[in-house]
């Protein structure tokens, strides 16, 4: 598995985790977020040798999602900052079998989600 595929899979796992978390904790507003693809970070520049957007773009949306109550009714949603709004994530993110599989693997290695 290449760097790009590993990175993509880790992001999908975070989204699966978020969707599971919202089921476990319905009273906590939980939004899965793509803060922006290939932001100007050390990781993006070292891994890919480039960046597409300033890191402030990701900071600004995370700040907004955390502080403004307008997002409270969006719990369990996916916000894609590249598209500028709430969208659907990859279909696998909604697959309950894959969410259950991720949950069982993390428990097996001693993590809880």
C-alpha positions in Angstrom: 0.0 0.0 0.0 1.4 3.4 -1.0 1.6 6.5 1.0 -1.4 8.1 -0.6 -3.5 5.0 -0.2 -2.5 4.6 3.5 -3.3 8.2 4.1 -6.7 7.9 2.5 -7.5 4.7 4.5 -6.5 6.4 7.7 -8.8 9.4 6.9 -11.7 7.0 6.1 -11.1 5.2 9.4 -11.4 8.5 11.3 -14.7 9.1 9.6 -15.9 5.6 10.5 -14.8 6.2 14.1 -16.7 9.6 14.1 -19.9 8.0 12.8 -19.6 5.3 15.4 -18.9 7.8 18.2 -22.1 9.8 17.4 -24.1 6.6 17.8 -22.5 5.9 21.2 -22.8 9.6 22.3 -25.9 11.1 20.7 -25.8 14.1 23.1 -22.3 15.2 21.8 -22.3 17.1 18.5 -19.9 15.1 16.4 -19.0 16.1 12.8 -16.5 14.3 10.6 -14.4 16.9 8.8 -12.1 17.1 5.8 -10.5 20.4 6.8 -8.9 20.8 3.3 -6.9 18.5 1.1 -3.1 18.8 1.2 -2.9 21.9 3.4 0.4 23.6 3.8 1.8 21.4 6.5 5.1 19.7 7.1 3.5 16.3 6.5 2.0 17.3 3.1 5.1 19.0 1.9 7.4 16.1 3.0 5.2 13.3 1.8 3.8 14.8 -1.4 6.3 17.7 -2.1 3.5 20.1 -2.5 0.4 21.6 -1.0 -2.9 22.9 -2.4 -4.3 25.1 0.3 -3.2 27.2 3.2 -3.3 25.6 6.6 -5.4 28.5 7.9 -8.3 27.2 5.7 -8.5 24.1 7.9 -8.0 26.0 11.1 -10.9 28.4 10.2 -13.4 25.7 9.5 -12.5 23.7 12.6 -12.9 26.9 14.7 -16.3 27.6 13.1 -17.6 24.0 13.6 -16.5 24.0 17.2 -17.8 27.4 18.3 -20.9 28.2 16.3 -24.2 26.6 17.3 -25.4 26.7 13.7 -23.7 23.4 13.3 -25.3 21.7 16.3 -28.0 20.1 14.2 -25.4 18.5 11.9 -24.2 15.9 14.3 -23.4 12.7 12.4 -22.6 14.6 9.2 -19.5 15.0 7.1 -18.2 18.5 6.3 -15.9 18.7 3.3 -14.0 22.0 3.4 -12.8 21.5 -0.2 -16.4 21.6 -1.3 -17.4 24.2 1.2 -20.2 22.4 3.0 -21.8 19.2 4.2 -21.6 16.4 1.7 -21.6 12.6 1.6 -18.4 10.9 2.4 -17.2 7.8 0.6 -19.9 5.1 0.7 -17.8 2.9 2.9 -18.1 5.4 5.7 -21.8 4.5 6.1 -21.2 0.8 5.9 -22.2 -0.6 9.3 -20.3 -3.8 8.7 -17.1 -1.8 8.2 -17.8 0.4 11.2 -18.3 -2.8 13.3 -15.1 -4.3 11.9 -13.1 -1.2 12.8 -14.6 -1.2 16.2 -13.7 -4.9 16.8 -10.1 -4.5 15.5 -9.5 -1.5 17.8 -10.8 -3.4 20.8 -8.7 -6.4 19.8 -5.5 -4.3 19.9 -6.6 -2.7 23.2 -8.1 0.6 22.0 -11.7 1.7 22.6 -13.9 3.7 20.3 
